[in-house]
């Protein structure tokens, strides 16, 4: 298959515009903010989910099964380290007062909202 000069020129212009658009829309800043926020949002979100699952008697023990599945499938290389940190955080979070739980839930929701806003900013720049 032979690429014509016109096709090559279109490809070069596309790549140039893509790179320019990435930097004009602060792609690096958005990517770093998303990474940072996502890492910090996961732990409170998991803790709130475990707490909610622990309240319902039929779902007791389901949190550990879900956690193990997620760690095996999504972070297999560092799963054990992440698992230990999540267990430590979860055990400390179980000792929270009602006010602490409310703030943990609010924090989780706010962080997820920040992630959604960042993703919407990226999609709006198209």
N, CA, C and O atoms as a GROMACS GRO file, in nm:
protein
  504
    1UNK      N    1   0.084  -0.117   0.000
    1UNK     CA    2   0.000   0.000   0.000
    1UNK      C    3   0.090   0.124   0.000
    1UNK      O    4   0.179   0.139   0.084
    2UNK      N    5   0.065   0.212  -0.094
    2UNK     CA    6   0.148   0.330  -0.110
    2UNK      C    7   0.074   0.451  -0.053
    2UNK      O    8  -0.045   0.471  -0.080
    3UNK      N    9   0.147   0.531   0.026
    3UNK     CA   10   0.088   0.652   0.083
    3UNK      C   11   0.125   0.770  -0.006
    3UNK      O   12   0.242   0.792  -0.036
    4UNK      N   13   0.024   0.844  -0.046
    4UNK     CA   14   0.051   0.958  -0.132
    4UNK      C   15   0.104   1.076  -0.051
    4UNK      O   16   0.098   1.076   0.072
    5UNK      N   17   0.156   1.172  -0.121
    5UNK     CA   18   0.209   1.292  -0.057
    5UNK      C   19   0.098   1.367   0.016
    5UNK      O   20   0.120   1.420   0.125
    6UNK      N   21  -0.019   1.370  -0.042
    6UNK     CA   22  -0.133   1.438   0.020
    6UNK      C   23  -0.172   1.368   0.150
    6UNK      O   24  -0.200   1.436   0.249
    7UNK      N   25  -0.174   1.234   0.152
    7UNK     CA   26  -0.206   1.159   0.273
    7UNK      C   27  -0.103   1.184   0.383
    7UNK      O   28  -0.138   1.198   0.500
    8UNK      N   29   0.022   1.188   0.344
    8UNK     CA   30   0.128   1.213   0.441
    8UNK      C   31   0.115   1.354   0.499
    8UNK      O   32   0.133   1.374   0.618
    9UNK      N   33   0.082   1.450   0.414
    9UNK     CA   34   0.065   1.588   0.459
    9UNK      C   35  -0.053   1.597   0.556
    9UNK      O   36  -0.044   1.666   0.658
   10UNK      N   37  -0.162   1.530   0.527
   10UNK     CA   38  -0.280   1.531   0.615
   10UNK      C   39  -0.244   1.468   0.750
   10UNK      O   40  -0.284   1.519   0.855
   11UNK      N   41  -0.169   1.360   0.749
   11UNK     CA   42  -0.127   1.295   0.873
   11UNK      C   43  -0.036   1.386   0.956
   11UNK      O   44  -0.050   1.393   1.078
   12UNK      N   45   0.056   1.455   0.891
   12UNK     CA   46   0.146   1.547   0.961
   12UNK      C   47   0.066   1.661   1.022
   12UNK      O   48   0.090   1.697   1.138
   13UNK      N   49  -0.028   1.719   0.948
   13UNK     CA   50  -0.111   1.828   1.002
   13UNK      C   51  -0.197   1.780   1.119
   13UNK      O   52  -0.213   1.850   1.218
   14UNK      N   53  -0.250   1.659   1.106
   14UNK     CA   54  -0.331   1.604   1.215
   14UNK      C   55  -0.248   1.589   1.342
   14UNK      O   56  -0.291   1.630   1.450
   15UNK      N   57  -0.130   1.530   1.329
   15UNK     CA   58  -0.043   1.511   1.447
   15UNK      C   59  -0.003   1.645   1.507
   15UNK      O   60  -0.002   1.660   1.629
   16UNK      N   61   0.030   1.742   1.422
   16UNK     CA   62   0.067   1.875   1.471
   16UNK      C   63  -0.048   1.940   1.546
   16UNK      O   64  -0.029   1.997   1.653
   17UNK      N   65  -0.168   1.932   1.489
   17UNK     CA   66  -0.286   1.991   1.555
   17UNK      C   67  -0.320   1.918   1.684
   17UNK      O   68  -0.361   1.979   1.782
   18UNK      N   69  -0.302   1.788   1.684
   18UNK     CA   70  -0.329   1.708   1.804
   18UNK      C   71  -0.236   1.749   1.918
   18UNK      O   72  -0.281   1.768   2.031
   19UNK      N   73  -0.109   1.762   1.889
   19UNK     CA   74  -0.011   1.801   1.992
   19UNK      C   75  -0.038   1.943   2.040
   19UNK      O   76  -0.032   1.970   2.160
   20UNK      N   77  -0.066   2.034   1.947
   20UNK     CA   78  -0.096   2.172   1.985
   20UNK      C   79  -0.220   2.179   2.073
   20UNK      O   80  -0.222   2.250   2.173
   21UNK      N   81  -0.323   2.105   2.035
   21UNK     CA   82  -0.448   2.104   2.113
   21UNK      C   83  -0.424   2.046   2.252
   21UNK      O   84  -0.482   2.094   2.350
   22UNK      N   85  -0.341   1.943   2.262
   22UNK     CA   86  -0.309   1.882   2.390
   22UNK      C   87  -0.246   1.984   2.484
   22UNK      O   88  -0.285   1.992   2.601
   23UNK      N   89  -0.151   2.060   2.435
   23UNK     CA   90  -0.084   2.158   2.520
   23UNK      C   91  -0.170   2.281   2.545
   23UNK      O   92  -0.166   2.338   2.654
   24UNK      N   93  -0.249   2.323   2.445
   24UNK     CA   94  -0.338   2.438   2.464
   24UNK      C   95  -0.444   2.411   2.569
   24UNK      O   96  -0.485   2.502   2.642
   25UNK      N   97  -0.489   2.286   2.578
   25UNK     CA   98  -0.593   2.250   2.675
   25UNK      C   99  -0.536   2.195   2.805
   25UNK      O  100  -0.606   2.131   2.883
   26UNK      N  101  -0.409   2.220   2.828
   26UNK     CA  102  -0.340   2.180   2.950
   26UNK      C  103  -0.354   2.031   2.977
   26UNK      O  104  -0.394   1.990   3.086
   27UNK      N  105  -0.322   1.952   2.877
   27UNK     CA  106  -0.334   1.807   2.888
   27UNK      C  107  -0.248   1.747   2.998
   27UNK      O  108  -0.292   1.656   3.068
   28UNK      N  109  -0.127   1.797   3.012
   28UNK     CA  110  -0.038   1.743   3.116
   28UNK      C  111  -0.092   1.776   3.254
   28UNK      O  112  -0.090   1.692   3.344
   29UNK      N  113  -0.140   1.899   3.272
   29UNK     CA  114  -0.195   1.939   3.401
   29UNK      C  115  -0.320   1.857   3.435
   29UNK      O  116  -0.335   1.812   3.548
   30UNK      N  117  -0.408   1.839   3.338
   30UNK     CA  118  -0.528   1.759   3.361
   30UNK      C  119  -0.496   1.614   3.394
   30UNK      O  120  -0.557   1.555   3.482
   31UNK      N  121  -0.398   1.558   3.322
   31UNK     CA  122  -0.361   1.418   3.347
   31UNK      C  123  -0.301   1.402   3.486
   31UNK      O  124  -0.333   1.306   3.556
   32UNK      N  125  -0.215   1.494   3.525
   32UNK     CA  126  -0.154   1.482   3.658
   32UNK      C  127  -0.257   1.505   3.768
   32UNK      O  128  -0.254   1.437   3.870
   33UNK      N  129  -0.348   1.599   3.748
   33UNK     CA  130  -0.452   1.623   3.848
   33UNK      C  131  -0.544   1.502   3.861
   33UNK      O  132  -0.583   1.464   3.972
   34UNK      N  133  -0.578   1.441   3.749
   34UNK     CA  134  -0.663   1.322   3.753
   34UNK      C  135  -0.593   1.207   3.825
   34UNK      O  136  -0.656   1.136   3.904
   35UNK      N  137  -0.467   1.188   3.797
   35UNK     CA  138  -0.393   1.080   3.862
   35UNK      C  139  -0.387   1.100   4.012
   35UNK      O  140  -0.415   1.009   4.089
   36UNK      N  141  -0.352   1.219   4.052
   36UNK     CA  142  -0.339   1.252   4.194
   36UNK      C  143  -0.473   1.237   4.267
   36UNK      O  144  -0.480   1.174   4.373
   37UNK      N  145  -0.577   1.294   4.211
   37UNK     CA  146  -0.709   1.288   4.274
   37UNK      C  147  -0.763   1.146   4.277
   37UNK      O  148  -0.822   1.105   4.377
   38UNK      N  149  -0.743   1.072   4.170
   38UNK     CA  150  -0.793   0.935   4.165
   38UNK      C  151  -0.727   0.849   4.272
   38UNK      O  152  -0.793   0.769   4.338
   39UNK      N  153  -0.596   0.864   4.288
   39UNK     CA  154  -0.527   0.786   4.390
   39UNK      C  155  -0.580   0.815   4.530
   39UNK      O  156  -0.596   0.724   4.611
   40UNK      N  157  -0.608   0.941   4.558
   40UNK     CA  158  -0.659   0.976   4.690
   40UNK      C  159  -0.808   0.951   4.705
   40UNK      O  160  -0.857   0.939   4.817
   41UNK      N  161  -0.881   0.942   4.595
   41UNK     CA  162  -1.024   0.918   4.604
   41UNK      C  163  -1.057   0.771   4.623
   41UNK      O  164  -1.162   0.738   4.678
   42UNK      N  165  -0.969   0.683   4.579
   42UNK     CA  166  -0.997   0.540   4.584
   42UNK      C  167  -1.010   0.491   4.728
   42UNK      O  168  -1.102   0.416   4.760
   43UNK      N  169  -0.920   0.533   4.814
   43UNK     CA  170  -0.920   0.481   4.952
   43UNK      C  171  -1.046   0.520   5.028
   43UNK      O  172  -1.110   0.432   5.086
   44UNK      N  173  -1.086   0.648   5.032
   44UNK     CA  174  -1.211   0.680   5.102
   44UNK      C  175  -1.333   0.614   5.038
   44UNK      O  176  -1.425   0.573   5.107
   45UNK      N  177  -1.332   0.606   4.906
   45UNK     CA  178  -1.446   0.544   4.837
   45UNK      C  179  -1.458   0.396   4.874
   45UNK      O  180  -1.568   0.347   4.898
   46UNK      N  181  -1.345   0.326   4.878
   46UNK     CA  182  -1.346   0.185   4.916
   46UNK      C  183  -1.391   0.171   5.061
   46UNK      O  184  -1.468   0.080   5.094
   47UNK      N  185  -1.344   0.259   5.148
   47UNK     CA  186  -1.382   0.252   5.288
   47UNK      C  187  -1.531   0.275   5.306
   47UNK      O  188  -1.596   0.203   5.382
   48UNK      N  189  -1.584   0.374   5.238
   48UNK     CA  190  -1.729   0.400   5.246
   48UNK      C  191  -1.806   0.280   5.192
   48UNK      O  192  -1.908   0.241   5.249
   49UNK      N  193  -1.759   0.222   5.083
   49UNK     CA  194  -1.828   0.105   5.026
   49UNK      C  195  -1.826  -0.012   5.123
   49UNK      O  196  -1.928  -0.079   5.141
   50UNK      N  197  -1.711  -0.038   5.186
   50UNK     CA  198  -1.703  -0.146   5.284
   50UNK      C  199  -1.794  -0.120   5.402
   50UNK      O  200  -1.859  -0.212   5.452
   51UNK      N  201  -1.798   0.003   5.446
   51UNK     CA  202  -1.884   0.036   5.560
   51UNK      C  203  -2.030   0.012   5.526
   51UNK      O  204  -2.106  -0.042   5.607
   52UNK      N  205  -2.069   0.052   5.406
   52UNK     CA  206  -2.208   0.031   5.363
   52UNK      C  207  -2.239  -0.119   5.350
   52UNK      O  208  -2.348  -0.164   5.387
   53UNK      N  209  -2.144  -0.195   5.297
   53UNK     CA  210  -2.165  -0.339   5.284
   53UNK      C  211  -2.170  -0.407   5.420
   53UNK      O  212  -2.242  -0.504   5.439
   54UNK      N  213  -2.093  -0.356   5.516
   54UNK     CA  214  -2.089  -0.418   5.648
   54UNK      C  215  -2.218  -0.393   5.726
   54UNK      O  216  -2.253  -0.471   5.815
   55UNK      N  217  -2.288  -0.287   5.693
   55UNK     CA  218  -2.413  -0.256   5.764
   55UNK      C  219  -2.521  -0.358   5.730
   55UNK      O  220  -2.601  -0.396   5.816
   56UNK      N  221  -2.525  -0.403   5.605
   56UNK     CA  222  -2.628  -0.497   5.560
   56UNK      C  223  -2.581  -0.639   5.591
   56UNK      O  224  -2.477  -0.682   5.540
   57UNK      N  225  -2.654  -0.711   5.673
   57UNK     CA  226  -2.610  -0.844   5.715
   57UNK      C  227  -2.588  -0.942   5.599
   57UNK      O  228  -2.498  -1.026   5.606
   58UNK      N  229  -2.667  -0.933   5.495
   58UNK     CA  230  -2.654  -1.026   5.383
   58UNK      C  231  -2.524  -1.005   5.306
   58UNK      O  232  -2.477  -1.097   5.238
   59UNK      N  233  -2.466  -0.887   5.315
   59UNK     CA  234  -2.346  -0.855   5.240
   59UNK      C  235  -2.219  -0.857   5.324
   59UNK      O  236  -2.113  -0.817   5.276
   60UNK      N  237  -2.227  -0.902   5.448
   60UNK     CA  238  -2.107  -0.907   5.530
   60UNK      C  239  -2.010  -1.008   5.470
   60UNK      O  240  -2.048  -1.120   5.437
   61UNK      N  241  -1.888  -0.968   5.458
   61UNK     CA  242  -1.786  -1.052   5.394
   61UNK      C  243  -1.774  -1.028   5.246
   61UNK      O  244  -1.675  -1.069   5.186
   62UNK      N  245  -1.872  -0.961   5.185
   62UNK     CA  246  -1.866  -0.935   5.041
   62UNK      C  247  -1.758  -0.833   5.008
   62UNK      O  248  -1.698  -0.838   4.901
   63UNK      N  249  -1.733  -0.741   5.101
   63UNK     CA  250  -1.632  -0.638   5.078
   63UNK      C  251  -1.494  -0.697   5.056
   63UNK      O  252  -1.421  -0.653   4.968
   64UNK      N  253  -1.459  -0.797   5.136
   64UNK     CA  254  -1.328  -0.860   5.123
   64UNK      C  255  -1.315  -0.935   4.990
   64UNK      O  256  -1.209  -0.934   4.927
   65UNK      N  257  -1.423  -1.000   4.949
   65UNK     CA  258  -1.422  -1.074   4.822
   65UNK      C  259  -1.405  -0.977   4.705
   65UNK      O  260  -1.326  -1.002   4.614
   66UNK      N  261  -1.478  -0.867   4.709
   66UNK     CA  262  -1.469  -0.766   4.603
   66UNK      C  263  -1.328  -0.705   4.602
   66UNK      O  264  -1.268  -0.688   4.495
   67UNK      N  265  -1.277  -0.673   4.719
   67UNK     CA  266  -1.144  -0.614   4.729
   67UNK      C  267  -1.038  -0.708   4.671
   67UNK      O  268  -0.952  -0.664   4.595
   68UNK      N  269  -1.045  -0.833   4.705
   68UNK     CA  270  -0.948  -0.930   4.655
   68UNK      C  271  -0.956  -0.942   4.504
   68UNK      O  272  -0.854  -0.950   4.437
   69UNK      N  273  -1.079  -0.943   4.449
   69UNK     CA  274  -1.097  -0.952   4.304
   69UNK      C  275  -1.039  -0.831   4.234
   69UNK      O  276  -0.970  -0.845   4.133
   70UNK      N  277  -1.066  -0.711   4.287
   70UNK     CA  278  -1.014  -0.588   4.227
   70UNK      C  279  -0.862  -0.587   4.230
   70UNK      O  280  -0.798  -0.553   4.130
   71UNK      N  281  -0.805  -0.624   4.343
   71UNK     CA  282  -0.659  -0.622   4.354
   71UNK      C  283  -0.593  -0.725   4.263
   71UNK      O  284  -0.486  -0.699   4.208
   72UNK      N  285  -0.654  -0.839   4.246
   72UNK     CA  286  -0.597  -0.942   4.158
   72UNK      C  287  -0.606  -0.903   4.010
   72UNK      O  288  -0.517  -0.936   3.931
   73UNK      N  289  -0.714  -0.833   3.974
   73UNK     CA  290  -0.737  -0.804   3.833
   73UNK      C  291  -0.686  -0.668   3.787
   73UNK      O  292  -0.652  -0.652   3.670
   74UNK      N  293  -0.679  -0.571   3.876
   74UNK     CA  294  -0.643  -0.437   3.832
   74UNK      C  295  -0.505  -0.392   3.878
   74UNK      O  296  -0.442  -0.311   3.810
   75UNK      N  297  -0.458  -0.441   3.989
   75UNK     CA  298  -0.324  -0.402   4.036
   75UNK      C  299  -0.248  -0.526   4.082
   75UNK      O  300  -0.209  -0.535   4.199
   76UNK      N  301  -0.224  -0.623   3.993
   76UNK     CA  302  -0.161  -0.748   4.037
   76UNK      C  303  -0.017  -0.730   4.085
   76UNK      O  304   0.027  -0.803   4.174
   77UNK      N  305   0.057  -0.636   4.029
   77UNK     CA  306   0.198  -0.621   4.066
   77UNK      C  307   0.214  -0.566   4.207
   77UNK      O  308   0.304  -0.610   4.280
   78UNK      N  309   0.131  -0.472   4.244
   78UNK     CA  310   0.143  -0.410   4.376
   78UNK      C  311   0.024  -0.442   4.464
   78UNK      O  312  -0.002  -0.372   4.563
   79UNK      N  313  -0.049  -0.544   4.430
   79UNK     CA  314  -0.172  -0.577   4.500
   79UNK      C  315  -0.155  -0.600   4.649
   79UNK      O  316  -0.238  -0.554   4.728
   80UNK      N  317  -0.050  -0.670   4.688
   80UNK     CA  318  -0.030  -0.701   4.830
   80UNK      C  319  -0.004  -0.575   4.913
   80UNK      O  320  -0.057  -0.561   5.023
   81UNK      N  321   0.077  -0.485   4.861
   81UNK     CA  322   0.107  -0.361   4.933
   81UNK      C  323  -0.018  -0.275   4.945
   81UNK      O  324  -0.048  -0.223   5.052
   82UNK      N  325  -0.091  -0.261   4.834
   82UNK     CA  326  -0.214  -0.183   4.836
   82UNK      C  327  -0.315  -0.248   4.930
   82UNK      O  328  -0.385  -0.178   5.003
   83UNK      N  329  -0.322  -0.380   4.929
   83UNK     CA  330  -0.414  -0.453   5.016
   83UNK      C  331  -0.385  -0.424   5.164
   83UNK      O  332  -0.477  -0.403   5.243
   84UNK      N  333  -0.258  -0.422   5.201
   84UNK     CA  334  -0.222  -0.393   5.340
   84UNK      C  335  -0.261  -0.251   5.379
   84UNK      O  336  -0.315  -0.229   5.488
   85UNK      N  337  -0.233  -0.155   5.292
   85UNK     CA  338  -0.270  -0.016   5.321
   85UNK      C  339  -0.422   0.000   5.332
   85UNK      O  340  -0.471   0.069   5.421
   86UNK      N  341  -0.495  -0.063   5.242
   86UNK     CA  342  -0.641  -0.054   5.248
   86UNK      C  343  -0.694  -0.118   5.376
   86UNK      O  344  -0.787  -0.065   5.438
   87UNK      N  345  -0.638  -0.230   5.415
   87UNK     CA  346  -0.682  -0.294   5.540
   87UNK      C  347  -0.653  -0.206   5.660
   87UNK      O  348  -0.737  -0.193   5.749
   88UNK      N  349  -0.534  -0.146   5.665
   88UNK     CA  350  -0.501  -0.055   5.774
   88UNK      C  351  -0.598   0.063   5.780
   88UNK      O  352  -0.650   0.098   5.885
   89UNK      N  353  -0.620   0.123   5.663
   89UNK     CA  354  -0.710   0.238   5.658
   89UNK      C  355  -0.852   0.199   5.695
   89UNK      O  356  -0.920   0.271   5.768
   90UNK      N  357  -0.897   0.085   5.645
   90UNK     CA  358  -1.033   0.040   5.674
   90UNK      C  359  -1.050   0.009   5.822
   90UNK      O  360  -1.154   0.041   5.880
   91UNK      N  361  -0.951  -0.054   5.882
   91UNK     CA  362  -0.963  -0.085   6.025
   91UNK      C  363  -0.965   0.043   6.108
   91UNK      O  364  -1.035   0.049   6.209
   92UNK      N  365  -0.890   0.144   6.068
   92UNK     CA  366  -0.895   0.272   6.138
   92UNK      C  367  -1.026   0.344   6.111
   92UNK      O  368  -1.079   0.410   6.200
   93UNK      N  369  -1.077   0.333   5.991
   93UNK     CA  370  -1.202   0.401   5.956
   93UNK      C  371  -1.321   0.339   6.029
   93UNK      O  372  -1.421   0.407   6.052
   94UNK      N  373  -1.312   0.213   6.065
   94UNK     CA  374  -1.423   0.149   6.137
   94UNK      C  375  -1.439   0.206   6.276
   94UNK      O  376  -1.544   0.192   6.338
   95UNK      N  377  -1.335   0.270   6.327
   95UNK     CA  378  -1.342   0.330   6.459
   95UNK      C  379  -1.387   0.475   6.454
   95UNK      O  380  -1.387   0.544   6.556
   96UNK      N  381  -1.426   0.523   6.336
   96UNK     CA  382  -1.469   0.661   6.322
   96UNK      C  383  -1.603   0.684   6.391
   96UNK      O  384  -1.686   0.593   6.403
   97UNK      N  385  -1.622   0.806   6.437
   97UNK     CA  386  -1.751   0.844   6.492
   97UNK      C  387  -1.846   0.875   6.377
   97UNK      O  388  -1.806   0.872   6.260
   98UNK      N  389  -1.970   0.904   6.409
   98UNK     CA  390  -2.069   0.935   6.306
   98UNK      C  391  -2.028   1.060   6.227
   98UNK      O  392  -2.046   1.065   6.106
   99UNK      N  393  -1.974   1.158   6.297
   99UNK     CA  394  -1.930   1.281   6.230
   99UNK      C  395  -1.814   1.249   6.134
   99UNK      O  396  -1.809   1.301   6.023
  100UNK      N  397  -1.722   1.164   6.177
  100UNK     CA  398  -1.610   1.124   6.092
  100UNK      C  399  -1.656   1.051   5.968
  100UNK      O  400  -1.603   1.072   5.859
  101UNK      N  401  -1.755   0.963   5.984
  101UNK     CA  402  -1.809   0.889   5.869
  101UNK      C  403  -1.876   0.985   5.771
  101UNK      O  404  -1.861   0.970   5.650
  102UNK      N  405  -1.949   1.082   5.824
  102UNK     CA  406  -2.016   1.180   5.736
  102UNK      C  407  -1.911   1.258   5.656
  102UNK      O  408  -1.927   1.278   5.536
  103UNK      N  409  -1.804   1.302   5.723
  103UNK     CA  410  -1.699   1.374   5.652
  103UNK      C  411  -1.626   1.284   5.552
  103UNK      O  412  -1.586   1.331   5.446
  104UNK      N  413  -1.610   1.158   5.584
  104UNK     CA  414  -1.547   1.065   5.491
  104UNK      C  415  -1.633   1.048   5.366
  104UNK      O  416  -1.581   1.046   5.254
  105UNK      N  417  -1.762   1.036   5.384
  105UNK     CA  418  -1.854   1.024   5.270
  105UNK      C  419  -1.852   1.151   5.186
  105UNK      O  420  -1.846   1.144   5.063
  106UNK      N  421  -1.855   1.267   5.252
  106UNK     CA  422  -1.852   1.394   5.179
  106UNK      C  423  -1.722   1.408   5.101
  106UNK      O  424  -1.722   1.451   4.986
  107UNK      N  425  -1.611   1.371   5.164
  107UNK     CA  426  -1.481   1.378   5.097
  107UNK      C  427  -1.478   1.287   4.974
  107UNK      O  428  -1.429   1.326   4.869
  108UNK      N  429  -1.531   1.167   4.989
  108UNK     CA  430  -1.534   1.074   4.875
  108UNK      C  431  -1.615   1.130   4.760
  108UNK      O  432  -1.573   1.123   4.644
  109UNK      N  433  -1.730   1.185   4.791
  109UNK     CA  434  -1.817   1.240   4.687
  109UNK      C  435  -1.751   1.360   4.619
  109UNK      O  436  -1.756   1.374   4.497
  110UNK      N  437  -1.688   1.446   4.700
  110UNK     CA  438  -1.622   1.564   4.643
  110UNK      C  439  -1.506   1.525   4.552
  110UNK      O  440  -1.486   1.585   4.446
  111UNK      N  441  -1.429   1.424   4.592
  111UNK     CA  442  -1.317   1.381   4.507
  111UNK      C  443  -1.366   1.319   4.378
  111UNK      O  444  -1.310   1.344   4.272
  112UNK      N  445  -1.471   1.240   4.385
  112UNK     CA  446  -1.526   1.181   4.263
  112UNK      C  447  -1.584   1.291   4.172
  112UNK      O  448  -1.575   1.281   4.050
  113UNK      N  449  -1.641   1.394   4.232
  113UNK     CA  450  -1.692   1.507   4.154
  113UNK      C  451  -1.577   1.580   4.085
  113UNK      O  452  -1.590   1.621   3.970
  114UNK      N  453  -1.463   1.595   4.154
  114UNK     CA  454  -1.346   1.658   4.092
  114UNK      C  455  -1.296   1.577   3.973
  114UNK      O  456  -1.257   1.633   3.871
  115UNK      N  457  -1.297   1.445   3.988
  115UNK     CA  458  -1.255   1.359   3.877
  115UNK      C  459  -1.350   1.375   3.759
  115UNK      O  460  -1.306   1.386   3.645
  116UNK      N  461  -1.478   1.377   3.788
  116UNK     CA  462  -1.577   1.394   3.681
  116UNK      C  463  -1.560   1.528   3.611
  116UNK      O  464  -1.567   1.536   3.489
  117UNK      N  465  -1.537   1.635   3.689
  117UNK     CA  466  -1.517   1.767   3.629
  117UNK      C  467  -1.394   1.770   3.539
  117UNK      O  468  -1.397   1.828   3.430
  118UNK      N  469  -1.286   1.706   3.583
  118UNK     CA  470  -1.164   1.702   3.501
  118UNK      C  471  -1.189   1.627   3.371
  118UNK      O  472  -1.145   1.670   3.265
  119UNK      N  473  -1.258   1.516   3.380
  119UNK     CA  474  -1.289   1.440   3.259
  119UNK      C  475  -1.380   1.519   3.165
  119UNK      O  476  -1.363   1.515   3.044
  120UNK      N  477  -1.476   1.590   3.222
  120UNK     CA  478  -1.565   1.674   3.140
  120UNK      C  479  -1.488   1.787   3.074
  120UNK      O  480  -1.518   1.823   2.959
  121UNK      N  481  -1.390   1.845   3.144
  121UNK     CA  482  -1.306   1.950   3.084
  121UNK      C  483  -1.229   1.895   2.966
  121UNK      O  484  -1.217   1.960   2.862
  122UNK      N  485  -1.177   1.775   2.982
  122UNK     CA  486  -1.100   1.713   2.873
  122UNK      C  487  -1.191   1.687   2.753
  122UNK      O  488  -1.153   1.715   2.639
  123UNK      N  489  -1.310   1.634   2.779
  123UNK     CA  490  -1.402   1.602   2.668
  123UNK      C  491  -1.458   1.727   2.602
  123UNK      O  492  -1.489   1.726   2.483
  124UNK      N  493  -1.471   1.836   2.678
  124UNK     CA  494  -1.526   1.961   2.623
  124UNK      C  495  -1.426   2.030   2.531
  124UNK      O  496  -1.464   2.115   2.451
  125UNK      N  497  -1.299   1.995   2.542
  125UNK     CA  498  -1.196   2.061   2.463
  125UNK      C  499  -1.186   2.006   2.321
  125UNK      O  500  -1.106   2.055   2.242
  126UNK      N  501  -1.265   1.907   2.289
  126UNK     CA  502  -1.254   1.847   2.156
  126UNK      C  503  -1.290   1.942   2.050
  126UNK      O  504  -1.286   1.907   1.932
   0.00000   0.00000   0.00000
